[in-house]
């Protein structure tokens, strides 16, 4: 008889987006760090060569690590899962 191994699905919250599925858009993040927050976003968008801030896209974008899901899922051996649960 062939050797059989059993696996369970492990689900963890994404550490990058902390489960929200979204991260700051690097363009916005870069600009807000450079600018005084009291300045109109359209002002610094214009300085960046754009007509309006909305041309920079949304302030948040889907997390690349979890593909916007907010979680990571992967199989682990059943023995490993039981050992972790028993700790």
N, C-alpha and C positions, 0 to 999 in steps of 0.2 A: 504494500500500500504506500502511496506517496505521502510525503510529509506535508502537513497542512499548517498554515499559520493564520491567525486571526488578527484583524486590525480594527481599530475604532477610529472614528473621526474626531480629531482634536480641533477645537475652535477657540481662537484667541482674539482679543480686541487688538486692532492695529495700533502699534506704538507710535507710528508717525502721525496719524490724524486723531489718535485717542478715541477711535470709534465713530467719529462724525462722518467719515468718508470724504471730507473736504480739507484742503490745505490752502494757505494764502497763495494767491497768484504771484509768482516771483516778480512780475513787472510792477504790480501794485505795491508789494512789500518793499521792493527796492526804492520806489518813489516815496513811499510814506516815511521810510527811515531817513531819506535825504531831506524831506520837506518838513516845515513847521506844520503841525496838524491844523492850525487855524487858517492855513492857506487853502483857497479853493482848489479842489482836485483838477479842475479844468486848466488852472494856471500852470501846474507842473506837468500836466499832460501836454500842453502847448509847448512848454520848454523842452519836452522830450521829442518834439517833432510831430506830435499828434494833434488833431484838431480838437478833440474832446476826450475826457477821461474814459468815457464809455468805449472808445476805440481800443482801449487796452484790454478789453474783455472783462469778465466778472472778477470781483475782488477775491473770490475763492474758486478753486478748481478741484476736480476729483483727485483724490490721493493716488499717486502712481503706484505706491507699494501694495495697496489693497484693491486697486482699480475701482475706488469709490464705494466699496462694500462696507468698509469700517471694520472688517474682520479678516482673519486668515484662517483657512481650514486646511488640514492635512492629516493623512492617516498616520497613526503610530501603532506599534505592536500592542496587542491586548495586555501582555505581561508588563510592559512599560507603564501603561495607563493604570493598571491595578496597583503596581508598586508606588506610583505617585499618589494615588488615592489613599493608600495605606499609611502614608507618612504622617 
